[in-house]
Amino acid sequence: MGDPYPLTPVDVEPVQTKHRTIKTAIPHPASIPLLERLRELEPACMEGQPPILWDHGQGASIFDAWGNKWIDFTSGVLITNAGHGRKEMIDAVTKQAQTGLLTSYCFPTQARIRFVEALQKLAPRPDDKVMLLSTGSEANELSIKLARENARRLGKSNPVFVTFANAFHGRTLGSQRAGGIPPLKEWIGYADEHFVNVPFPDGGVRSRPEDNDFSAFEAALHRQGISPDRVCGVMTETYQGGNSTFAPVEYMQKLRVWCDHHKAVLVTDEVQAGFGRTGKFWGFEHYGIKPDLIACGKGVSGAMPLSAVIGRRDLMDQFGPGSMTSTHSGNPICCASALAHLELVLKENLTERAAHLGVVFQGKLDAIKDRFPDVILARHGKGLVASLHCVKPGSREPDPHLAWTVVGLAVQAGLLLFAPVGFGGASVKLCPPLVIPEDALTEGLEVLEAAFAHALEGQAVVK
């Protein structure tokens, strides 16, 4: 659809509320040369977000350098669970940096010991182990590797790794092999029969009604000629990130039993869901199950590039010293920041807060959906993550133009959203920091509703 947000200033109505300030054209004219320079230096894949030049953040607010202030419904893409600019995290980073130890490879540090110990205490089993990495994609790659090595130990012949249609697990080769979005795999150029997808039970956004029963999982394997004894692992996002969609509880519980019976490793990708986001500390707690491996990212650190795999001791110990390392694994500055963030999530009861505010959040989004039933197919989510699936009037066909328009109008009015995601690139995704004040949350939702109304009326601004 071309560049949905050209670098052209748009004059908008001024906004001044407790939580929003818009006093200039958006984007600010002075930011245009800087944004253009970035486009000259970086590949096109880095474009596509609303053209706001971030300057600083505080709590649930993002500011530019020209006095504009947005209510943040992005959390830096589900990272800043405890909010932007937290003094505790800044102090932890500063204190660690002042030691002069900025990196450590795999050599032990006190910062790494403290964070791994704190994270392990939150694992499903008391003897689970933790490995720190750099990105969520790397955590998912490691989970695949551990599942395949376990199959080799068990003597499974020609093992297959199972994931779900429409899943997103990262941008690296293995994680995109495991993903369930075909266009993202086209660059690879060939199929790999050792990765297979089955339908995700999304309640009808893309799946058939019968896909929501666990029998569909077994039927999909049978159709592809996969016998259960070949399955080395099954990986699923706790909720499918693009559409914020959870599977039925009974389905996930049956999947847990199936994996146990067939000696397959169950991996939950908690990169988006973990650390209180959904109103449970771990997203998989909504299902009443314990995965064998948990892939963490984003909210694990609250800001810094850090990820982790947490899992069963026998799986985590399959590779000996020096054979499964990561250059920046447990970087001391990242660990110091992540520990401060984790302590904030726990001390401030942000998981419980997400559950409480989630009632308001999801309820208001349902009301917006009910107001525009012809163009919003569904609202999915839990806690403080949700998506509204935009479709062309009276159909199930994705409407990315409407989604992009809504995002653009919201940003012009002081509500920060990122570019649409999910099925057909037509889902407006919403994920504010867990510290967001309730009045800022409701104000942001009012802006969102007005953006839908104005988009459907063909207007260009929202007050």
Residue pairs with C-beta under 8 A, 6 or more apart in sequence:
1 400
1 401
1 404
3 47
3 48
4 48
4 404
4 408
4 419
5 48
5 49
5 50
5 51
5 404
5 408
7 27
7 32
7 35
7 36
7 39
7 51
9 25
9 26
9 27
9 28
9 29
9 32
10 25
10 26
10 412
10 460
10 461
11 25
12 22
12 25
12 26
12 412
12 413
12 461
13 22
13 461
13 462
13 463
14 22
14 23
15 21
15 22
15 23
15 413
15 414
15 463
16 22
16 23
17 414
17 443
18 439
18 440
18 443
19 60
19 61
19 69
19 71
19 414
19 437
19 439
19 440
19 443
19 444
20 69
20 70
20 71
20 413
20 414
20 415
20 443
20 447
21 67
21 68
21 69
21 414
22 68
22 69
22 412
22 413
22 414
23 66
23 67
23 68
24 66
24 67
24 68
26 52
26 68
26 411
26 412
27 35
27 51
27 52
27 53
28 53
28 64
28 65
28 66
28 68
30 66
31 51
31 52
31 53
31 64
31 66
34 53
35 51
35 53
38 46
39 46
39 47
48 419
49 418
49 419
50 407
50 408
50 411
50 416
50 417
50 418
50 419
52 62
52 64
52 70
52 411
52 416
53 64
53 65
54 62
54 63
54 64
55 63
55 64
55 65
56 62
56 63
56 84
56 85
57 63
57 72
57 76
57 80
57 84
57 85
58 83
58 84
58 85
59 83
59 84
59 85
59 433
59 435
59 436
59 437
60 71
60 72
60 83
60 84
60 432
60 433
60 435
60 436
60 437
60 440
61 69
61 70
61 71
61 72
61 84
62 69
62 70
62 72
62 74
62 84
62 416
63 69
63 70
68 414
69 414
70 411
70 414
70 415
70 416
71 414
71 415
71 416
71 432
71 436
71 440
71 443
71 444
71 447
72 80
72 84
72 416
72 432
72 433
72 436
73 415
73 416
73 417
73 430
73 431
73 432
73 444
73 448
74 416
74 417
74 418
74 431
74 432
75 81
75 299
75 431
75 432
75 433
76 84
76 303
77 298
77 418
77 431
78 271
78 272
78 277
78 298
78 299
78 385
78 431
79 298
79 299
79 301
79 302
79 303
80 302
80 303
80 433
81 275
81 276
81 277
81 299
81 302
81 341
81 345
81 350
81 433
81 434
82 89
82 302
82 341
82 344
82 345
82 348
82 350
82 433
82 434
82 435
83 433
83 434
83 435
83 436
84 433
86 302
86 340
86 341
86 344
88 340
88 343
88 344
89 302
89 303
89 337
89 340
89 341
89 344
91 340
92 336
92 337
92 339
92 340
93 304
93 333
93 336
93 337
95 336
96 111
96 332
96 333
96 335
96 336
97 333
99 332
101 109
101 332
102 331
102 332
102 333
103 328
103 331
103 332
104 112
104 330
104 331
104 332
105 325
105 327
105 329
106 325
106 326
106 329
106 330
109 330
109 332
109 335
111 330
111 332
111 333
111 335
111 336
111 339
112 132
112 330
112 332
112 335
114 335
114 339
115 132
115 330
115 335
115 336
115 338
115 339
115 342
116 130
116 132
116 330
118 339
118 342
118 343
119 130
119 300
119 308
119 310
119 342
120 128
120 129
120 130
120 310
122 281
122 282
123 130
123 294
123 310
124 282
124 290
124 291
124 294
124 310
125 290
125 312
127 313
128 310
128 311
128 312
128 313
128 316
129 310
129 311
129 312
129 313
129 316
129 317
130 308
130 309
130 310
131 142
131 308
131 309
131 316
131 324
131 329
132 306
132 307
132 308
132 326
132 329
132 330
132 335
133 139
133 142
133 306
133 307
133 308
133 309
133 326
133 329
134 305
134 306
134 307
134 326
134 327
134 328
134 329
134 331
135 170
135 297
135 305
135 307
136 169
136 170
136 269
136 271
136 295
136 296
136 297
136 298
136 307
137 169
137 170
137 171
137 172
137 175
137 297
138 170
138 172
138 307
138 326
139 271
139 295
139 296
139 297
139 307
139 308
139 309
140 169
140 170
140 174
140 175
140 178
140 235
140 267
140 269
140 271
140 295
141 170
141 172
141 174
141 175
142 295
142 309
142 324
143 233
143 235
143 265
143 267
143 269
143 293
143 295
143 309
143 311
144 161
144 174
144 175
144 178
144 233
144 235
144 267
145 174
145 324
146 265
146 293
146 309
146 311
146 315
146 316
146 318
147 161
147 232
147 233
147 235
147 264
147 265
147 267
147 293
147 315
148 159
148 161
148 232
148 233
149 318
149 319
150 232
150 233
150 265
150 315
150 318
151 159
151 232
151 233
152 159
153 318
154 263
156 229
156 230
156 232
156 263
157 230
158 194
158 230
159 194
159 230
159 231
159 232
160 193
160 194
160 195
160 196
160 226
160 230
160 231
160 232
161 178
161 194
161 195
161 196
161 231
161 232
161 233
161 234
161 235
162 196
162 197
162 198
162 221
162 226
162 231
162 233
162 234
162 235
162 264
163 169
163 178
163 179
163 180
163 195
163 196
163 197
163 198
163 234
163 235
163 236
164 180
164 197
164 198
164 199
164 200
164 236
164 237
164 240
165 180
165 197
165 198
165 199
165 200
165 206
165 207
166 180
166 181
166 200
166 202
166 206
166 240
166 242
166 243
166 423
167 178
167 179
167 180
167 181
167 197
167 200
167 235
167 236
167 237
167 240
167 269
168 179
168 180
168 181
168 184
168 237
168 240
168 241
168 242
169 175
169 176
169 178
169 179
169 235
169 237
169 269
169 295
170 176
170 179
173 188
176 184
176 185
176 188
177 185
177 188
177 192
177 195
178 195
178 235
179 185
180 197
180 200
196 221
196 224
196 226
198 216
198 217
198 220
198 221
199 207
199 208
199 211
199 216
199 220
200 206
200 207
200 211
200 236
200 240
200 245
200 247
201 207
201 211
201 212
201 213
201 216
201 247
201 248
201 251
202 211
202 212
202 240
202 243
202 245
202 247
202 380
203 212
203 245
203 248
203 378
203 380
204 212
204 378
205 243
205 245
205 377
205 378
205 380
205 389
205 423
206 423
210 216
212 248
212 251
213 251
214 250
214 251
214 254
214 255
214 258
217 251
217 255
217 258
218 228
218 258
221 227
221 228
221 231
228 258
228 261
228 262
228 264
229 262
231 262
231 264
232 264
232 265
233 264
233 265
233 266
233 267
234 255
234 259
234 264
234 265
234 266
234 267
235 267
235 268
235 269
235 295
236 247
236 255
236 267
236 268
236 269
237 268
237 269
237 271
237 272
237 273
238 246
238 268
238 269
238 270
238 272
238 273
238 274
238 278
238 282
238 283
238 284
238 286
239 245
239 246
239 272
239 273
239 278
239 283
239 380
239 381
239 382
239 385
241 271
241 272
241 421
242 387
242 421
242 422
242 423
242 427
242 429
243 380
243 387
243 389
243 421
243 422
243 423
243 427
244 380
244 381
244 382
244 385
244 386
244 387
244 427
244 429
245 380
245 387
246 286
246 380
246 382
247 287
249 286
249 287
249 288
252 284
252 287
252 289
253 287
253 288
253 289
255 266
255 289
256 266
256 287
256 289
256 290
256 291
258 264
259 265
259 266
259 292
265 292
265 293
265 315
266 289
266 291
266 292
266 293
267 291
267 292
267 293
267 294
267 295
268 282
268 283
268 284
268 291
268 293
268 294
268 295
269 295
270 282
270 283
270 284
270 294
270 295
270 296
271 295
271 296
271 297
271 298
271 307
272 298
272 299
272 385
273 282
273 283
273 284
273 385
274 281
274 282
274 283
274 294
274 296
274 298
274 299
274 300
275 281
275 296
275 299
275 300
275 302
275 342
275 345
275 351
276 299
276 345
276 350
276 351
276 353
276 354
276 383
276 434
277 283
277 299
277 354
277 383
277 384
277 385
277 431
277 434
278 286
278 354
278 358
278 381
278 382
278 383
278 384
278 385
279 351
279 352
279 354
279 355
279 358
279 382
279 383
279 384
280 286
280 351
280 355
280 383
281 345
281 351
282 294
283 382
284 290
284 291
284 294
286 382
291 311
292 311
292 312
292 315
293 309
293 310
293 311
293 312
293 315
294 308
294 309
294 310
294 311
295 307
295 308
295 309
296 307
296 308
296 309
296 310
297 306
297 307
297 308
300 306
300 307
300 308
300 338
301 334
301 337
301 338
301 341
302 337
302 338
302 340
302 341
302 342
302 344
302 345
303 337
303 341
304 331
304 333
304 334
304 337
304 338
305 328
305 331
305 334
306 331
306 334
306 335
306 337
306 338
309 316
328 334
344 350
345 351
345 434
348 435
350 434
350 435
351 434
353 434
353 435
354 383
354 384
354 434
355 383
357 383
357 384
357 434
357 436
357 438
357 441
358 382
358 383
358 384
360 438
360 441
360 442
361 383
361 384
361 386
361 430
361 441
361 445
362 379
362 381
362 382
362 386
364 442
364 445
365 379
365 381
365 386
365 388
365 430
365 445
366 379
368 376
368 379
368 388
368 445
368 448
368 449
368 452
369 376
369 378
369 379
369 388
371 449
371 452
372 452
372 456
374 393
374 394
375 390
375 391
375 392
375 393
375 399
375 402
375 452
375 456
376 388
376 389
376 390
376 391
376 452
377 389
377 390
377 391
377 396
378 388
378 389
379 386
379 387
379 388
379 389
380 386
380 387
380 389
381 387
381 430
384 431
384 432
384 433
384 434
384 436
385 429
385 430
385 431
386 429
386 430
386 431
387 421
387 422
387 427
387 428
387 429
387 430
388 427
388 428
388 430
389 398
389 422
389 423
389 426
389 427
390 398
390 399
390 400
390 402
390 403
390 406
390 420
390 426
390 427
390 428
391 397
391 398
391 399
391 426
392 398
392 399
392 402
397 424
398 423
398 424
398 425
398 426
399 424
399 426
400 420
400 424
400 425
400 426
402 426
402 455
402 456
403 420
403 425
403 426
403 427
403 428
404 419
404 420
405 455
406 428
406 448
406 451
406 452
406 455
407 417
407 418
407 419
407 420
407 428
407 451
409 450
409 451
409 454
409 455
409 460
409 461
409 462
410 416
410 417
410 447
410 448
410 451
410 462
411 417
412 461
412 462
413 447
413 450
413 451
413 461
413 462
413 463
414 447
415 444
415 447
415 448
415 451
417 428
417 429
417 430
418 429
420 426
420 427
420 428
420 429
421 427
421 429
422 429
428 448
430 448
432 440
432 441
432 444
436 444
447 462
450 462
450 463
451 462
454 460
454 461
454 462
